[in-house]
Amino acid sequence: MPIYYPPGLPRGLHSGRSYQLVSPLIRSELSNGRARQRRKFTSVPEGAQIKWLFDDVQGQAFEAWWRDQLVDGSQWFECPLDHPTGYADYTCRFTGVYSGPNRVGPELWSYSAELELRERAAPLPGWGEFPEFILESGIIDRAINFYWPLSPYDSMADALVFDIAINYQWPPEVVTP
């Protein structure tokens, strides 16, 4: 059963957040002074430096969650993080003991830690062949929403059942003269 970051705790601060990818390369120095390098791994973890700002009660809850549910930070958990690929839940774990609590104001405490993301947060394989689609994704999104707005059935999706096989709305609308 997966462990989730407590929903009542604030997300990590945006300032000071950084990510560091573990190198997937292997490098061999040649005798003539040149070097040869190649990819050794296709899936490598990514490190993240995260900082939190908690009040007294949130700090207590964080420390209790870290100790009890994460077994002193040794377990993997789902944590909401923002990344250039988007805001999502990433599977991660602490690489060591968190730093803190450090008082930063009345009833405010700062915590920081390094997390290891299980999978590299990057676009799906294959998108690197078409970087222009990633760069122009905002224009494509606006054009699609302009030329193909929501269907009138989207707002009533819970109330109606649309039979795709015969393209009829069920239950049929009763037309009164």
C-alpha positions as CSV (number, residue, x, y, z in Angstrom):
1,M,0.0,0.0,0.0
2,P,1.6,3.3,-1.0
3,I,2.4,6.0,1.5
4,Y,1.3,9.5,0.7
5,Y,2.7,12.9,1.8
6,P,0.1,14.1,4.4
7,P,-2.5,16.3,2.6
8,G,-2.8,18.7,5.6
9,L,0.9,19.7,5.4
10,P,2.0,22.5,3.1
11,R,3.9,21.7,-0.1
12,G,7.6,22.4,-0.3
13,L,8.7,26.0,-0.9
14,H,9.4,27.0,-4.5
15,S,12.5,29.1,-3.7
16,G,15.6,27.1,-3.2
17,R,14.2,24.0,-4.9
18,S,16.7,22.2,-7.1
19,Y,17.0,18.9,-8.9
20,Q,20.1,17.0,-9.7
21,L,20.1,14.0,-12.1
22,V,22.4,11.0,-11.4
23,S,24.6,10.6,-14.5
24,P,23.6,7.7,-16.7
25,L,26.9,7.8,-18.6
26,I,30.1,5.8,-18.2
27,R,33.4,7.5,-19.4
28,S,36.6,5.7,-20.4
29,E,39.8,7.6,-20.7
30,L,41.9,6.4,-23.7
31,S,45.7,6.3,-23.8
32,N,45.9,8.9,-26.5
33,G,44.2,11.5,-24.3
34,R,40.8,11.3,-25.8
35,A,37.8,9.9,-23.9
36,R,35.0,7.6,-24.9
37,Q,31.6,7.9,-23.2
38,R,28.3,6.0,-23.6
39,R,25.1,5.5,-21.8
40,K,25.2,2.9,-19.1
41,F,21.7,3.1,-17.7
42,T,18.4,4.2,-19.2
43,S,16.6,4.8,-15.9
44,V,18.4,6.7,-13.2
45,P,17.1,8.5,-10.1
46,E,16.9,12.2,-9.7
47,G,17.8,14.1,-6.5
48,A,15.7,17.0,-5.2
49,Q,16.5,19.6,-2.5
50,I,13.2,20.5,-0.8
51,K,12.5,23.0,1.9
52,W,9.3,23.3,4.0
53,L,7.9,25.9,6.3
54,F,5.7,24.6,9.0
55,D,3.9,26.1,12.0
56,D,4.2,24.3,15.4
57,V,1.4,21.8,14.8
58,Q,2.4,21.0,11.2
59,G,6.0,20.5,12.3
60,Q,4.9,17.9,14.9
61,A,2.8,16.1,12.3
62,F,5.7,16.1,9.8
63,E,8.1,14.6,12.4
64,A,5.5,12.0,13.5
65,W,4.7,11.0,9.9
66,W,8.5,10.8,9.0
67,R,9.1,8.6,12.1
68,D,6.1,6.3,12.1
69,Q,4.8,5.9,8.5
70,L,8.2,6.3,6.7
71,V,10.0,4.3,9.4
72,D,12.5,7.1,10.0
73,G,12.6,8.1,6.4
74,S,13.5,4.7,4.9
75,Q,10.2,4.1,2.9
76,W,9.2,5.3,-0.5
77,F,6.2,7.6,-0.6
78,E,4.2,9.7,-3.1
79,C,4.9,13.4,-2.8
80,P,3.4,16.3,-4.8
81,L,6.2,18.2,-6.5
82,D,6.4,20.8,-9.3
83,H,8.9,20.2,-12.1
84,P,9.2,21.6,-15.6
85,T,7.4,18.5,-16.8
86,G,4.4,19.5,-14.6
87,Y,3.0,19.3,-11.1
88,A,2.4,15.7,-10.1
89,D,2.9,13.1,-7.4
90,Y,6.4,11.6,-7.7
91,T,7.5,8.4,-5.9
92,C,10.4,9.4,-3.7
93,R,12.2,8.8,-0.5
94,F,14.5,10.7,1.9
95,T,18.3,10.1,1.2
96,G,19.1,10.9,4.8
97,V,17.8,12.7,7.9
98,Y,16.0,16.0,7.3
99,S,17.6,19.2,8.5
100,G,15.6,21.2,11.1
101,P,13.6,22.4,12.7
102,N,15.1,25.8,12.4
103,R,13.1,28.7,13.8
104,V,12.4,31.4,11.2
105,G,9.7,33.4,12.9
106,P,7.1,33.2,15.7
107,E,5.6,29.7,15.5
108,L,7.3,29.1,12.1
109,W,9.9,26.3,11.6
110,S,12.0,25.5,8.5
111,Y,12.8,22.0,7.5
112,S,14.9,20.9,4.5
113,A,15.9,17.5,3.0
114,E,17.2,15.8,0.0
115,L,14.7,13.5,-1.7
116,E,15.5,10.8,-4.3
117,L,12.9,10.5,-7.1
118,R,12.6,6.9,-8.2
119,E,12.1,7.9,-11.9
120,R,13.6,10.8,-13.8
121,A,11.0,13.5,-14.2
122,A,11.2,14.1,-18.0
123,P,8.9,14.0,-21.0
124,L,8.1,10.5,-22.2
125,P,10.7,8.8,-24.5
126,G,10.3,9.9,-28.1
127,W,9.4,13.5,-27.5
128,G,13.1,14.4,-27.8
129,E,12.8,13.7,-31.5
130,F,10.3,16.6,-31.9
131,P,11.3,19.4,-29.5
132,E,9.4,22.0,-31.6
133,F,6.1,20.3,-30.5
134,I,7.1,20.8,-26.8
135,L,8.1,24.4,-27.4
136,E,4.9,25.2,-29.3
137,S,2.6,23.2,-27.0
138,G,0.9,26.4,-25.7
139,I,-0.1,27.5,-29.2
140,I,-1.4,24.0,-30.1
141,D,-3.4,23.9,-26.9
142,R,-5.0,27.3,-27.6
143,A,-5.9,26.3,-31.2
144,I,-7.4,23.0,-30.2
145,N,-9.6,24.7,-27.5
146,F,-10.6,27.4,-29.9
147,Y,-11.6,25.2,-32.8
148,W,-12.9,22.3,-30.9
149,P,-14.5,23.6,-27.7
150,L,-16.2,21.3,-25.2
151,S,-19.0,19.2,-26.4
152,P,-22.4,20.2,-25.0
153,Y,-22.6,16.6,-23.5
154,D,-19.4,17.2,-21.4
155,S,-21.2,19.3,-18.9
156,M,-24.0,16.7,-18.5
157,A,-21.7,13.6,-18.6
158,D,-22.9,12.4,-15.2
159,A,-26.6,12.7,-16.0
160,L,-26.6,11.2,-19.5
161,V,-25.3,8.0,-21.0
162,F,-24.1,8.4,-24.6
163,D,-24.2,5.2,-26.6
164,I,-21.1,5.5,-28.9
165,A,-21.9,2.4,-30.8
166,I,-25.0,3.9,-32.4
167,N,-24.4,7.6,-31.7
168,Y,-27.7,8.2,-29.9
169,Q,-28.2,9.9,-26.6
170,W,-29.9,7.8,-24.0
171,P,-32.4,8.4,-22.6
172,P,-33.8,10.1,-25.7
173,E,-35.0,13.7,-25.4
174,V,-38.7,14.0,-25.4
175,V,-39.8,16.8,-27.9
176,T,-43.1,18.3,-27.0
177,P,-45.0,20.2,-29.7
